[in-house]
Amino acid sequence: MADSAGISDEDKATVTGYNRDDCASTRALRTWLEAVRSGLIAQGTTIERPVPKVAEISEKLDDWQKRVESLIARLTGGIPDVVVVRTAEEQARWLLAFTLDWHGREMKAV
């Protein structure tokens, strides 16, 4: 569980505003692209929608993930979910555990 009480209202408002702007911009971009697409189709152009590829995780990556999951379980075993009740050592183990697969997550981005 994150320490949301430790985040200032100003920072929360900044992140909320950024996310709102990001979502509005993405929606506006999609609306514009769909309008361009519709106009081209109305003029006789055939525009197929792309078919998403099936994501495949390599066997090597899957083995890595299993090893990382096992290590995360060992490092975080018995550590409280609530950050404020953890000792400094428990917090360090928690942070270490969840940075182990940082690059692994990057490798499986599709």
C-alpha positions in Angstrom: 0.0 0.0 0.0 1.4 3.4 -1.0 1.8 6.3 1.5 -0.8 8.6 -0.1 -0.9 10.7 3.1 2.7 11.7 2.4 1.8 13.2 -1.0 0.9 16.9 -0.9 -2.4 18.1 -2.2 -0.6 20.3 -4.7 1.3 17.2 -6.1 -1.9 15.2 -6.3 -3.6 18.1 -8.2 -0.7 18.3 -10.6 -0.8 14.6 -11.4 -4.6 14.7 -11.7 -4.4 17.6 -14.1 -1.7 16.0 -16.1 -3.7 12.7 -16.4 -6.9 14.7 -17.3 -5.0 16.6 -20.0 -3.4 13.4 -21.3 -6.8 11.6 -21.6 -8.4 14.6 -23.3 -5.6 14.9 -25.7 -5.7 11.2 -26.5 -9.4 11.3 -27.1 -9.1 14.4 -29.3 -6.4 12.7 -31.4 -8.5 9.5 -31.8 -11.5 11.6 -32.8 -9.5 13.5 -35.4 -7.9 10.3 -36.8 -11.3 8.6 -37.1 -12.6 11.7 -38.9 -9.7 11.6 -41.4 -10.3 7.8 -41.9 -14.0 8.3 -42.4 -13.4 11.0 -45.0 -10.9 8.8 -46.9 -13.3 5.8 -46.8 -16.1 8.1 -48.1 -13.9 8.9 -51.1 -13.5 5.2 -51.9 -10.3 4.4 -50.1 -10.2 1.0 -48.4 -8.6 1.2 -45.0 -8.5 -2.0 -43.0 -8.1 -1.9 -39.3 -4.9 -3.6 -38.1 -5.2 -6.9 -36.4 -3.4 -7.1 -33.1 -0.6 -9.6 -33.0 -0.7 -12.3 -30.4 1.9 -11.6 -27.7 4.3 -14.4 -27.2 6.6 -14.6 -24.3 9.8 -16.5 -25.1 10.6 -19.6 -23.1 13.8 -18.0 -21.9 11.9 -14.9 -20.6 9.3 -17.2 -18.9 12.0 -19.1 -17.0 13.5 -15.7 -15.9 10.1 -14.6 -14.7 9.7 -17.7 -12.7 13.1 -17.2 -11.0 12.3 -13.6 -10.3 8.8 -14.4 -8.8 10.5 -16.9 -6.5 13.0 -14.4 -5.4 10.4 -11.7 -4.9 8.4 -14.1 -2.7 11.5 -14.9 -0.6 12.5 -11.2 -0.2 9.0 -10.0 0.7 7.8 -12.9 2.8 6.6 -11.6 6.2 6.9 -7.9 5.3 3.8 -5.9 6.2 1.8 -4.4 3.4 1.5 -1.1 5.2 4.7 1.0 4.5 4.7 3.0 7.7 5.0 -0.2 9.9 7.9 -1.6 8.0 11.4 -1.5 9.4 14.2 0.1 7.3 15.5 -3.3 6.4 12.0 -4.6 5.4 11.5 -1.5 3.2 14.9 -2.0 1.6 14.1 -5.7 0.9 10.6 -4.7 -0.5 12.2 -2.1 -2.9 14.9 -4.5 -4.0 12.3 -7.2 -4.7 10.3 -5.0 -7.0 13.2 -3.6 -8.9 14.5 -7.1 -9.8 12.3 -7.4 -12.9 12.5 -3.8 -14.0 14.3 -4.7 -17.3 12.3 -7.9 -17.7 9.1 -5.8 -17.9 10.7 -3.7 -20.6 11.7 -6.8 -22.6 8.1 -8.1 -22.7 6.5 -4.8 -23.9 4.6 -5.6 -27.1 
